Amino acid sequence: MLHPIERLPEDWAETLARWGEPRYRAAQVFKWIHARGVLDPDAMTDLPKRLRARLAEEGLQPTMEVALHQRAEDGTQKLLLQMGDGRAVESVLIPQGSSGAEDPVGGDEPEDGRPVTQCISTQVGCAMGCVFCASGMAGLKRQMSAAEIVSQLFVGRGLVDEGDRLRNVVFMGMGEPLHNYDAVSRALRLMFHPDGLGFGTRRVTVSTSGLIPEIARLGEDFGGKVQLAISLHVPDDERRSALMPINRRYPLSDLMKALRRYPLPKRRRITIEYTLVAGYNDELADADRLADLLKGMSAKVNLIPMNPVPDNPLGPPPWSVVEAFHDRLWDRGVSTFVRRRKGDDIAAACGQLVLAGEKKKIRVKVPVVS
Ligand code: SF4
């Protein structure tokens, strides 16, 4: 049975019909939950008492609570969110800085305060095992439900600074979103609904390590309107497979074909995420290979100097190397941006708070650099 938070208005219409309530109440209930963020049926003042009591019986209550809340000097807020079974995931609120690099849409000035981007999780841990990633080190513990995925936004909306506005969402927290496709696609439908959170499709980015069948499904289900980001990181199969095991199943040539088939609307681009790891994927020859892969594709590259992860010997290259890589891509005609790391003082890479909480030493297999 669907959790009350993950019911769309049409699901509520069915539920209410079973309860003998008029169907028009479906929009009211949905708005209370998703537009106003009210999860206490007693506060839903325009609903009759009997319906409020029925909603309480149905288990309408928050799915998570803030177990840890850290704030960095740059305004980034990192949350550790604990769910009903005691498992925890992370979410990060990132206010747009003066560089504007974090606004995935960009360009237009906000009419009401600083735009804030929330990075959300989709799984507890992750099965993909990317060696540079704290979430990957811990393995997959369980999938998150659609109710838990959108609940992160309810929490985030309540924590943005006064005058700021939660404007963008990136599925780049713990987990591989497309490995939890059904819950993620339902969460997307909930987020886009105009009577609910009302996010525009351009303002929501799903990031994947490259699950080709689900990329096609996402393109088909949402007409290509969901912004797609690919964690590419290495421009050749041998080294990418060492860093990201998923590449063995879906090698780069197949992934590039799948991206070219993604039904992007006009003037939209796929984002290519490229984490620069010192001495591994940061040579100019790598920039050239990446430019070759992206030839003729509507794409932009985000360069991300690697976040240092405790107990992981890999790290970011010097700034001069980042700049040279960036410049080479521009010279090759590829739109490229450097994403500043935010919240360094609070360990803002995905999975780091959870790992710190587990106080585990994790062995990292460093890939052989050929
Ligand atoms: S980078 Fe993403 S896909 Fe890879 S292990 Fe981490 S969370 Fe999973």
Boltz pocket constraint, residues with backbone or C-beta under 6 A from the ligand:
constraints:
  - pocket:
      binder: B
      contacts: [[A, 125], [A, 126], [A, 127], [A, 128], [A, 129], [A, 130], [A, 133], [A, 134], [A, 135], [A, 136], [A, 137], [A, 173], [A, 174], [A, 175], [A, 176], [A, 208], [A, 209], [A, 231], [A, 350]]
      max_distance: 6.0
